Amino acid sequence: MKTTKNMAVALIAIVFGMLLNFNVFAQKDATYGAKITEQGATEATQLTGMMKDKKTLTVKLKGKIIQTCKKKGCWMEMDLGNGQKMRVKFKDYEFFVPKDESAHGKVAVIEGIATKETTDVATLKHYAQDAGKSKAEIEKITQPKEELTFEASGVIIKDMK
């Protein structure tokens, strides 16, 4: 009888431990802004083709984070493939992502609005300062840039510890 109780207690402890581990592992993803899910996310590398003649597109994307703003975490850059990247800002400046390098190289899911726009020289220089670029690198910025940008209402960064 005692052995059966011991086995039952051990089994309960094992199941409880497994549930705790599952919860710990399940919470590795970090969410910022509006609560979103991964369902229906398109690979960021497909965005350029999806935009074609559109100026804006409401979309959910999944892609790799290249870098984040080192001053506040108020923007991040996502890899679009083929050497292209896209700056992601956050809706109404309501939330930020990690400003250290802990998110670099991680996969993110973002939901919001992609836009084709021209970024002026002053803003490009500001972003370069935020990214920690040298004075010489910043001074090389002399032309506005046509680019895809994104305003995210929600972000999930995968596998954050």
MIKEKOL-945282 format. One record per residue (C-alpha): x, y, z; residue in one letter; residue number from 0. Coordinates in nm, 3 decimals, always signed. Layout:
c1  c2  c3  resn  resi
X  Y  Z  a  NUM
...
***
This chain:
c1  c2  c3  resn  resi
+0.000  +0.000  +0.000  m  0
+0.283  +0.237  +0.093  k  1
+0.457  +0.168  -0.239  t  2
+0.139  +0.255  -0.431  t  3
+0.109  +0.586  -0.243  k  4
+0.475  +0.663  -0.308  n  5
+0.430  +0.586  -0.677  m  6
+0.120  +0.805  -0.693  a  7
+0.300  +1.092  -0.521  v  8
+0.597  +1.049  -0.757  a  9
+0.367  +1.043  -1.060  l  10
+0.190  +1.360  -0.944  i  11
+0.527  +1.529  -0.888  a  12
+0.644  +1.430  -1.237  i  13
+0.324  +1.557  -1.402  v  14
+0.338  +1.879  -1.200  f  15
+0.702  +1.928  -1.296  g  16
+0.622  +1.872  -1.663  m  17
+0.343  +2.129  -1.647  l  18
+0.576  +2.381  -1.482  l  19
+0.840  +2.322  -1.749  n  20
+0.582  +2.359  -2.024  f  21
+0.469  +2.693  -1.881  n  22
+0.827  +2.816  -1.848  v  23
+0.907  +2.722  -2.206  f  24
+0.576  +2.853  -2.336  a  25
+0.648  +3.196  -2.189  q  26
+0.977  +3.249  -2.372  k  27
+0.806  +3.463  -2.634  d  28
+0.778  +3.833  -2.547  a  29
+0.475  +4.036  -2.654  t  30
+0.464  +4.413  -2.695  y  31
+0.169  +4.639  -2.776  g  32
-0.161  +4.485  -2.883  a  33
-0.199  +4.113  -2.822  k  34
-0.149  +3.937  -3.153  i  35
-0.098  +3.576  -3.262  t  36
+0.135  +3.414  -3.512  e  37
-0.153  +3.270  -3.715  q  38
-0.166  +3.396  -4.070  g  39
+0.173  +3.568  -4.064  a  40
+0.343  +3.601  -4.402  t  41
+0.722  +3.580  -4.436  e  42
+0.868  +3.932  -4.441  a  43
+1.071  +3.838  -4.748  t  44
+0.744  +3.838  -4.946  q  45
+0.644  +4.196  -4.854  l  46
+0.815  +4.373  -5.144  t  47
+0.621  +4.160  -5.393  g  48
+0.296  +4.205  -5.201  m  49
+0.329  +4.585  -5.208  m  50
+0.377  +4.615  -5.589  k  51
+0.161  +4.917  -5.681  d  52
+0.024  +4.972  -5.330  k  53
+0.130  +5.264  -5.113  k  54
+0.005  +5.096  -4.792  t  55
-0.087  +4.743  -4.690  l  56
-0.234  +4.611  -4.364  t  57
-0.049  +4.286  -4.298  v  58
+0.098  +4.046  -4.042  k  59
+0.460  +3.952  -4.106  l  60
+0.718  +3.715  -3.961  k  61
+1.087  +3.788  -4.002  g  62
+1.430  +3.829  -3.846  k  63
+1.521  +4.134  -3.636  i  64
+1.842  +4.297  -3.757  i  65
+1.870  +4.563  -3.486  q  66
+1.675  +4.778  -3.243  t  67
+1.703  +5.140  -3.133  c  68
+1.981  +5.154  -2.872  k  69
+1.843  +5.464  -2.701  k  70
+1.482  +5.370  -2.624  k  71
+1.384  +5.060  -2.821  g  72
+1.143  +5.283  -3.017  c  73
+1.210  +5.111  -3.353  w  74
+1.360  +4.795  -3.494  m  75
+1.480  +4.684  -3.835  e  76
+1.348  +4.366  -3.995  m  77
+1.525  +4.168  -4.267  d  78
+1.332  +4.165  -4.597  l  79
+1.587  +3.945  -4.774  g  80
+1.817  +4.031  -5.066  n  81
+2.002  +4.288  -4.855  g  82
+1.685  +4.488  -4.791  q  83
+1.560  +4.590  -4.448  k  84
+1.256  +4.768  -4.315  m  85
+1.225  +5.002  -4.019  r  86
+0.942  +4.907  -3.784  v  87
+0.801  +5.179  -3.558  k  88
+0.535  +5.126  -3.296  f  89
+0.182  +5.262  -3.313  k  90
+0.139  +5.596  -3.135  d  91
+0.477  +5.547  -2.961  y  92
+0.283  +5.334  -2.708  e  93
+0.541  +5.058  -2.657  f  94
+0.907  +4.977  -2.707  f  95
+1.112  +4.662  -2.766  v  96
+1.441  +4.573  -2.591  p  97
+1.708  +4.833  -2.665  k  98
+1.996  +4.599  -2.592  d  99
+2.104  +4.334  -2.841  e  100
+1.892  +4.056  -2.686  s  101
+1.639  +4.075  -2.971  a  102
+1.893  +4.091  -3.255  h  103
+1.870  +3.782  -3.474  g  104
+1.542  +3.673  -3.315  k  105
+1.229  +3.610  -3.518  v  106
+0.948  +3.860  -3.471  a  107
+0.584  +3.860  -3.571  v  108
+0.450  +4.209  -3.638  i  109
+0.101  +4.323  -3.724  e  110
+0.015  +4.664  -3.865  g  111
+0.057  +4.879  -4.174  i  112
+0.340  +4.865  -4.428  a  113
+0.399  +5.190  -4.619  t  114
+0.616  +5.302  -4.910  k  115
+0.759  +5.638  -4.816  e  116
+1.048  +5.877  -4.857  t  117
+1.249  +5.930  -4.539  t  118
+1.420  +6.270  -4.523  d  119
+1.790  +6.321  -4.446  v  120
+1.733  +6.462  -4.095  a  121
+1.528  +6.157  -3.994  t  122
+1.782  +5.917  -4.145  l  123
+2.058  +6.088  -3.947  k  124
+1.846  +6.066  -3.631  h  125
+1.799  +5.691  -3.684  y  126
+2.172  +5.650  -3.742  a  127
+2.244  +5.827  -3.411  q  128
+1.991  +5.603  -3.234  d  129
+2.166  +5.300  -3.383  a  130
+2.500  +5.417  -3.241  g  131
+2.663  +5.496  -3.578  k  132
+2.982  +5.701  -3.583  s  133
+2.986  +6.072  -3.668  k  134
+3.161  +5.990  -3.997  a  135
+2.889  +5.739  -4.091  e  136
+2.615  +5.990  -4.006  i  137
+2.780  +6.264  -4.213  e  138
+2.771  +6.035  -4.519  k  139
+2.390  +6.051  -4.516  i  140
+2.310  +6.322  -4.770  t  141
+2.010  +6.195  -4.968  q  142
+1.652  +6.105  -4.873  p  143
+1.569  +5.736  -4.905  k  144
+1.273  +5.560  -5.069  e  145
+1.188  +5.267  -4.846  e  146
+0.929  +5.041  -4.694  l  147
+0.841  +5.124  -4.335  t  148
+0.602  +4.961  -4.093  f  149
+0.383  +5.083  -3.808  e  150
+0.320  +4.787  -3.577  a  151
+0.025  +4.771  -3.343  s  152
+0.161  +4.452  -3.187  g  153
+0.487  +4.256  -3.181  v  154
+0.584  +3.908  -3.069  i  155
+0.956  +3.837  -3.033  i  156
+1.017  +3.464  -3.039  k  157
+1.246  +3.278  -2.798  d  158
+1.324  +3.562  -2.559  m  159
+1.463  +3.431  -2.230  k  160
***
